[in-house]
Amino acid sequence: MEQSLTIVCLYSEFSKKCKKIKKMIDNQLNIEYISIDSKDIRDCINNDKKLYIKKVPCILMMYDNGTVEKYEGDKCFQICKTLLKKKEQRQQKEQQELQHKIDIQVQNQLKVLNNKHKQQINDLQNQMKQNEKQIINHYQQKLEEQKNKLLTPRYNQQNALNKTKKDNVDGLNKKQTNVKQNDILNKAKELQKQQTELFVQK
């Protein structure tokens, strides 16, 4: 786990290097500035034998475990460059991680949209097939109705012709039967007449 870090920069407004280091940092680092232009601050620093600060600029890096790192003079520029570089690397890493998360979210959204689009296409195709079946059934029904309309008069006409033909045949058969019966009656009468004549002659 990364330790908590507090950075303190001791400086003087009368030092060109201090002005240069402040310009270099330019609010890019989270640093607490303490001016030594105050006599009380200078006395406090001079009386601190533990840190033993001899010149400014001076950067103190204080960790939460009590460790303190001290950088004075030109070393301040080196540590600031290192801190700025680490910050840039950390920002790049965060940016890459953020971009990776964004890419994953975009890919997931694209998958969702793609699946939704596929489902919409399938639904549309199914609807089109259903509509096509309904249209085909509708026109088949219409054709069947037209066919029935065309065939019904022809069927009725054929039935009428068949009935007329049957009636004609029945009439002809009846007429032929009557003729035969008349011939038989006439022949019977003729035979009876001949027998009567023969009887009269005797």
Secondary structure as a PSIPRED ss2 file (coil, helix, strand):
# PSIPRED VFORMAT (PSIPRED V4.0)

   1 M C   1.000  0.000  0.000
   2 E C   1.000  0.000  0.000
   3 Q C   1.000  0.000  0.000
   4 S C   1.000  0.000  0.000
   5 L E   0.000  0.000  1.000
   6 T E   0.000  0.000  1.000
   7 I E   0.000  0.000  1.000
   8 V E   0.000  0.000  1.000
   9 C E   0.000  0.000  1.000
  10 L E   0.000  0.000  1.000
  11 Y E   0.000  0.000  1.000
  12 S C   1.000  0.000  0.000
  13 E C   1.000  0.000  0.000
  14 F C   1.000  0.000  0.000
  15 S C   1.000  0.000  0.000
  16 K H   0.000  1.000  0.000
  17 K H   0.000  1.000  0.000
  18 C H   0.000  1.000  0.000
  19 K H   0.000  1.000  0.000
  20 K H   0.000  1.000  0.000
  21 I H   0.000  1.000  0.000
  22 K H   0.000  1.000  0.000
  23 K H   0.000  1.000  0.000
  24 M H   0.000  1.000  0.000
  25 I H   0.000  1.000  0.000
  26 D C   1.000  0.000  0.000
  27 N C   1.000  0.000  0.000
  28 Q C   1.000  0.000  0.000
  29 L C   1.000  0.000  0.000
  30 N C   1.000  0.000  0.000
  31 I E   0.000  0.000  1.000
  32 E E   0.000  0.000  1.000
  33 Y E   0.000  0.000  1.000
  34 I E   0.000  0.000  1.000
  35 S E   0.000  0.000  1.000
  36 I C   1.000  0.000  0.000
  37 D C   1.000  0.000  0.000
  38 S C   1.000  0.000  0.000
  39 K H   0.000  1.000  0.000
  40 D H   0.000  1.000  0.000
  41 I H   0.000  1.000  0.000
  42 R H   0.000  1.000  0.000
  43 D H   0.000  1.000  0.000
  44 C H   0.000  1.000  0.000
  45 I H   0.000  1.000  0.000
  46 N H   0.000  1.000  0.000
  47 N H   0.000  1.000  0.000
  48 D C   1.000  0.000  0.000
  49 K C   1.000  0.000  0.000
  50 K C   1.000  0.000  0.000
  51 L C   1.000  0.000  0.000
  52 Y C   1.000  0.000  0.000
  53 I C   1.000  0.000  0.000
  54 K C   1.000  0.000  0.000
  55 K C   1.000  0.000  0.000
  56 V C   1.000  0.000  0.000
  57 P C   1.000  0.000  0.000
  58 C E   0.000  0.000  1.000
  59 I E   0.000  0.000  1.000
  60 L E   0.000  0.000  1.000
  61 M E   0.000  0.000  1.000
  62 M E   0.000  0.000  1.000
  63 Y E   0.000  0.000  1.000
  64 D C   1.000  0.000  0.000
  65 N C   1.000  0.000  0.000
  66 G C   1.000  0.000  0.000
  67 T C   1.000  0.000  0.000
  68 V E   0.000  0.000  1.000
  69 E E   0.000  0.000  1.000
  70 K E   0.000  0.000  1.000
  71 Y E   0.000  0.000  1.000
  72 E E   0.000  0.000  1.000
  73 G C   1.000  0.000  0.000
  74 D H   0.000  1.000  0.000
  75 K H   0.000  1.000  0.000
  76 C H   0.000  1.000  0.000
  77 F H   0.000  1.000  0.000
  78 Q H   0.000  1.000  0.000
  79 I H   0.000  1.000  0.000
  80 C H   0.000  1.000  0.000
  81 K H   0.000  1.000  0.000
  82 T H   0.000  1.000  0.000
  83 L H   0.000  1.000  0.000
  84 L H   0.000  1.000  0.000
  85 K H   0.000  1.000  0.000
  86 K H   0.000  1.000  0.000
  87 K H   0.000  1.000  0.000
  88 E H   0.000  1.000  0.000
  89 Q H   0.000  1.000  0.000
  90 R H   0.000  1.000  0.000
  91 Q H   0.000  1.000  0.000
  92 Q H   0.000  1.000  0.000
  93 K H   0.000  1.000  0.000
  94 E H   0.000  1.000  0.000
  95 Q H   0.000  1.000  0.000
  96 Q H   0.000  1.000  0.000
  97 E H   0.000  1.000  0.000
  98 L H   0.000  1.000  0.000
  99 Q H   0.000  1.000  0.000
 100 H H   0.000  1.000  0.000
 101 K H   0.000  1.000  0.000
 102 I H   0.000  1.000  0.000
 103 D H   0.000  1.000  0.000
 104 I H   0.000  1.000  0.000
 105 Q H   0.000  1.000  0.000
 106 V H   0.000  1.000  0.000
 107 Q H   0.000  1.000  0.000
 108 N H   0.000  1.000  0.000
 109 Q H   0.000  1.000  0.000
 110 L H   0.000  1.000  0.000
 111 K H   0.000  1.000  0.000
 112 V H   0.000  1.000  0.000
 113 L H   0.000  1.000  0.000
 114 N H   0.000  1.000  0.000
 115 N H   0.000  1.000  0.000
 116 K H   0.000  1.000  0.000
 117 H H   0.000  1.000  0.000
 118 K H   0.000  1.000  0.000
 119 Q H   0.000  1.000  0.000
 120 Q H   0.000  1.000  0.000
 121 I H   0.000  1.000  0.000
 122 N H   0.000  1.000  0.000
 123 D H   0.000  1.000  0.000
 124 L H   0.000  1.000  0.000
 125 Q H   0.000  1.000  0.000
 126 N H   0.000  1.000  0.000
 127 Q H   0.000  1.000  0.000
 128 M H   0.000  1.000  0.000
 129 K H   0.000  1.000  0.000
 130 Q H   0.000  1.000  0.000
 131 N H   0.000  1.000  0.000
 132 E H   0.000  1.000  0.000
 133 K H   0.000  1.000  0.000
 134 Q H   0.000  1.000  0.000
 135 I H   0.000  1.000  0.000
 136 I H   0.000  1.000  0.000
 137 N H   0.000  1.000  0.000
 138 H H   0.000  1.000  0.000
 139 Y H   0.000  1.000  0.000
 140 Q H   0.000  1.000  0.000
 141 Q H   0.000  1.000  0.000
 142 K H   0.000  1.000  0.000
 143 L H   0.000  1.000  0.000
 144 E H   0.000  1.000  0.000
 145 E H   0.000  1.000  0.000
 146 Q H   0.000  1.000  0.000
 147 K H   0.000  1.000  0.000
 148 N H   0.000  1.000  0.000
 149 K H   0.000  1.000  0.000
 150 L H   0.000  1.000  0.000
 151 L H   0.000  1.000  0.000
 152 T H   0.000  1.000  0.000
 153 P H   0.000  1.000  0.000
 154 R H   0.000  1.000  0.000
 155 Y H   0.000  1.000  0.000
 156 N H   0.000  1.000  0.000
 157 Q H   0.000  1.000  0.000
 158 Q H   0.000  1.000  0.000
 159 N H   0.000  1.000  0.000
 160 A H   0.000  1.000  0.000
 161 L H   0.000  1.000  0.000
 162 N H   0.000  1.000  0.000
 163 K H   0.000  1.000  0.000
 164 T H   0.000  1.000  0.000
 165 K H   0.000  1.000  0.000
 166 K H   0.000  1.000  0.000
 167 D H   0.000  1.000  0.000
 168 N H   0.000  1.000  0.000
 169 V H   0.000  1.000  0.000
 170 D H   0.000  1.000  0.000
 171 G H   0.000  1.000  0.000
 172 L H   0.000  1.000  0.000
 173 N H   0.000  1.000  0.000
 174 K H   0.000  1.000  0.000
 175 K H   0.000  1.000  0.000
 176 Q H   0.000  1.000  0.000
 177 T H   0.000  1.000  0.000
 178 N H   0.000  1.000  0.000
 179 V H   0.000  1.000  0.000
 180 K H   0.000  1.000  0.000
 181 Q H   0.000  1.000  0.000
 182 N H   0.000  1.000  0.000
 183 D H   0.000  1.000  0.000
 184 I H   0.000  1.000  0.000
 185 L H   0.000  1.000  0.000
 186 N H   0.000  1.000  0.000
 187 K H   0.000  1.000  0.000
 188 A H   0.000  1.000  0.000
 189 K H   0.000  1.000  0.000
 190 E H   0.000  1.000  0.000
 191 L H   0.000  1.000  0.000
 192 Q H   0.000  1.000  0.000
 193 K H   0.000  1.000  0.000
 194 Q H   0.000  1.000  0.000
 195 Q H   0.000  1.000  0.000
 196 T H   0.000  1.000  0.000
 197 E H   0.000  1.000  0.000
 198 L H   0.000  1.000  0.000
 199 F H   0.000  1.000  0.000
 200 V H   0.000  1.000  0.000
 201 Q H   0.000  1.000  0.000
 202 K C   1.000  0.000  0.000
